[in-house]
Amino acid sequence: MAKKICNQINCHTLIDMKERYCPKHKRDVVSKTNSDYNRYKRNKPHQSFYNSKEWKQARTIAMQRTGGLCEECLTFDLITKADVVDHIIPISASYSRRLEQSNLMPLCHSHHNKKTALENKQIEGAS
């Protein structure tokens, strides 16, 4: 298979053509992206909630409910690891429901991104 050099400056690691960075620099890029998101975009009061002991306990219980699998994928008889516990009703809309198990849904990144994009589109359409 054809190879190319990592996009990171001064890195000469050969990688697959479909990749942009070698594994080491890929982690760095993801870390920087997450850091920038947390610094400039994430809602600060909500961030402290996501770091709380209560949230971590609620998240663990929600994940255990589905065995760590994506609830949306399960509806299609697909087995996919859940990466995110999503608030069905966002905490920005109902902060009081932030820890209710009935409002939490384990999702894979794909389904979480689709749900978030749909919510953002609905918000934009309403304004």
URTAJO-V667795 format. One line per field, one symbol per residue. burial: # if it has 24 or more other C-alpha atoms within 12 Angstrom, else .. Layout:
BEGIN
burial=???
END
This chain:
BEGIN
burial=....................##...........................#....#..###.##..#.#####.......#########.#.......####..#####..##...............
END
